[in-house]
Amino acid sequence: MSAAAVRLDGAGKVFNPGSDGEVIALQDISLTIEEREFVSLIGPSGCGKSTMLRLIGDLLTPTSGEVTVKGKQAHRARLDRDYGMVFQHATLLEWRTVAKNVQLPLEVMGYDKARRDVRTSELLELVQLEEFAEHYPWQLSGGMQQRVAIARALAFSPSILLMDEPFGALDEMTRERMQMELMAIWQQTDTTVIFVTHSIPEAVFLSTRVVVMSPRPGRISEMVAVDLPQPREFETREAPEFYAKLTEVREALRGFEVGR
Amino acid sequence: MTAVATTTAGAGKGPVRRFLDAYGPAILILPLGLVVWEGAVRVFDIKGFLLPKPSDIALAYETEGAFISGAAWVTLQEAVGGFAVGASLGFLIALATARWKAVQEGALPLAIAVNSAPIVALAPIFNAWFGSTNPLSKMAVVSVMVFFPVMINMTRGLRLVDPNELELMRSYAASDRAILRKVRLPNALPFLFTGLKIGAVLSLIGAIVAEYFGGPVKALGVYILQQSAGTRLAEAWAGIIIGTLMGIAFYLVIVIAERLAMPWHVTVRETRR
């Protein structure tokens, strides 16, 4: 039996422990994510979803419990370059062209120039930005910048893609198009995706599973399996089953939001 | 894919037209100012030892020009030499502070202390150390003056990095050295140039003022001081104007270097219409 893509075992995170500013960001999180799953983390601000993403990616260390990735410590997985990261803002380096931005991880990881160039053109084709290779980030729209960020995250074929509200800053139309593209990319690659979002329709449309979280302290309050047929298409959003899932997630979120 | 690369706003205009749009007002203001100055001195009959007429200054330059140019050359060398030393030191120490926390904790308070000192007051000390006619004594003053803005700005640039960029690099398991080379250094470039621009202007001020405390006979500061002491104000003004022009020229050299070094930066691409 192969190890799960990600396993959190009673994981918790306390910021500034023992001081006045102590914040329990996450408490007793246990979650197993299988390979090739697409899991969304959703919940109100302060529920710790971004913190959870960073625990998985070893950008933060848990103060309790354990995080394992493909059977190893999260730290080991980071050193093995198992993670691709995408943030809400594209976070492109403004002094690098589109192609050079996509190559950034490859340079860090010591790929030679020939391999970098091949990989870059493959990826720019994947996100349909071939003709913008020599442009600078400021010459691109927000949606295009985010596509470059996705191409960059996929450049070294990481097995796990960690996405922190990647489409949060985009307008609704661009957002839906980006969701379609992400779906296509996920279908084409063997990537496990963990996706933080504020948007219920986005979570339902993209995910195989939605993890609903509640704040203070951040914990998992409910899990909603989304068994809508794959591949998800334009019509998926109009199906009654889609609305049923939206309602299910909304109800799960409502419990604690109204309570406060 | 709807969005297309932004076109520059100045497209369609010829280069001459664009140049005039950008620099025309600045070019006009100078002769206008000279005319007003000349007129005011004549109309109000201001005495030459208070404020000489631009035409008198031009005459002074005609007779003294060769000497002033020679003196200016000496001063420029002091300024540029001191600038090179101070800027290099500022750059290197900023790099060291980014690399080693101990350096940061030790060097920053020291640098601030040095900057708070009236640096020009050090000129007599440096004269005693190196000899007042030795250009090194002026370069020393200049390098101390230039050091601080370069170091502080560079340090800020190395540290003020988007936290997401750092997370990104960490997610690649990038080494500190790779983060320095690929993120912190390019990120610091605009800050470095800000420091260099301040330093360029300071370097000429530093060199000239340091010469007031004694210097070789042929040096701009000494010349200005002697002429004004002898109430040869037109000659002194000729020296001041040459000093100013050198300061502007040095500043512009840095601005050009900045544009060449970082064509991507927002300050450069906006003025490139």
Interface residues (C-beta under 8 A of the other chain):
Chain A: R54 G57 L59 R78 L79 D80 R81 Y83 G84 M85 F87 H89 T91 L93 E94 W95 L104 P105 E107 V108 M109 Q128 L129 F132 H135 Y136 W138 Q139 L140 S141 G143 M144 F156 L162
Chain B: M1 T2 A3 A5 T6 D162 N164 E165 E167 L168 M169 R170 S171 Y172 A173 A174 A178 K182 V183 P186 L189 M262 W264 H265 V266 R269
